[in-house]
Amino acid sequence: MFEGPVQRLIDELARLPGVGRKTAQRLAFHLLTVEEADARRLSVAIADMREQVGQCRRCFNVAAGEECAICRDVKRDADVVCVVERPQDIVVVERTQEFRGLYHVLGGSLSPINGVGPDQLRMAELKNRVEGESIQELIVATNPTVEGDATAMYIAREFKPLGVRVSRLASGLPVGGDLDYADEITLGRALAGRMEL
């Protein structure tokens, strides 16, 4: 539809998650109109990220070196590890400013129907960490889905016998939420996870 390089860029941008054809087209034409230095900065940032960023050898978060900044931080509580599905989930937990422990990125959740078992996740690495470090508690922060719940139950079954406390993030009604808009599952979880006042 457009000249070769423009169409190639639109096609590549449209492959990004959450970017449709119209947004890709808008981004491509924006990049055509910005100063060349701005466009070059973007391309250099992408190239640098691909060359310099890997996985933390300890927790599998994104890292620009051997270990991520969180694992290198000696002020963090090494006794508590929050288990998440993806590196992006760490950012969400960190924004709460409530958690000061370490993390472990599984790389997904159990989904036998999709062929994802414990061997496809970083369960063995988590077990090695529990056995080799002073971890006292695992906080499972997987998504509140069937797969996330199955993953949490698997972790509890595997790690409780090792003397590790395993807890799961509470789920239920959002602050400011209205009972009229809550579905049965969310309301059921809110009831099950209720706290005494």
Buried (B, 14 or more C-beta within 10 A) or exposed (E): EEEEEBEEBBEEBBEEEEBEEEBBBBBBEEBEEEEEEEBEEEEEEEEEEEEEEEBBEBBBBBBEEEBBEBBEEEEBEBEBBBBBBBBEBBEEBBEEEEBEBBBBBBBBBBBEEEEBEBEBBBBEBBBEBBEEEEBBBBBBBBBBEEBBBBBBBBBBEBBEEEEBBBBBBEBBBEEEEEEEEBEEEBEEBBEEEEEEE
